[in-house]
Amino acid sequence: MSILDGILKNIGGAPDDVVNLAAKLGIDPKMAEMAIAALGKTHTMDGDTVTLAAEKTGMSPDILSQIVTAIGGEGSLSNFASILDQDKDGNPLNDIMGMAKGLFGGSKS
């Protein structure tokens, strides 16, 4: 179970895991993880969260908006941002990549 799955299970009304969220939206689970991470990061930035995440990921703002809704709205994004940014550098993406490397037997450097 990924850290994102654990967070999703604790948000009432959200899909149980990233795979279910991705299936619901008709996207690849890796794309869903990337979107959640980008939304968590851009939520803390000045500007529209979805627009900024779309610019960073190249994903459709419509899909990103659906993800925001599915995970419980803008308020839930703060949970993702704080939990995923383990080194507190303001960038949860590098932490997610480190977690992924750890899952696949690589080093977390």
Residue pairs with C-beta under 8 A, 6 or more apart in sequence:
1 17
2 17
2 18
2 33
2 99
2 103
3 83
3 84
3 99
4 17
4 18
4 33
4 36
4 80
4 84
5 16
5 17
5 18
7 79
7 80
7 83
8 14
8 15
8 16
8 17
8 18
8 21
8 71
9 16
9 17
11 71
11 72
11 76
11 79
12 72
13 72
14 21
14 70
14 71
14 72
14 76
15 21
15 24
15 70
15 71
18 29
18 32
18 33
18 36
19 29
21 29
21 32
21 67
21 70
21 71
22 28
22 29
22 31
22 32
24 70
25 32
25 63
25 66
25 67
25 70
27 35
27 63
31 59
32 67
33 96
34 57
34 59
35 53
35 57
35 59
35 63
35 64
35 67
36 67
36 71
36 80
37 80
37 84
37 92
37 93
37 96
38 53
38 56
38 57
38 59
38 64
38 93
39 49
39 50
39 53
39 64
39 67
39 68
39 77
39 80
40 77
40 80
40 81
40 84
40 85
40 92
41 53
41 56
41 81
41 85
41 90
41 91
41 92
41 93
42 49
42 50
42 52
42 53
42 56
43 49
43 74
43 77
43 78
43 80
43 81
44 78
44 81
44 90
45 52
49 68
49 74
49 77
50 61
50 64
50 65
50 68
51 61
53 59
53 64
54 60
54 61
54 64
57 64
68 74
68 76
68 77
71 77
71 80
80 92
81 92
84 92
84 95
84 96
85 91
85 92
85 95
86 92
86 95
87 94
87 95
98 108
98 109
99 108
101 107
101 108
102 108
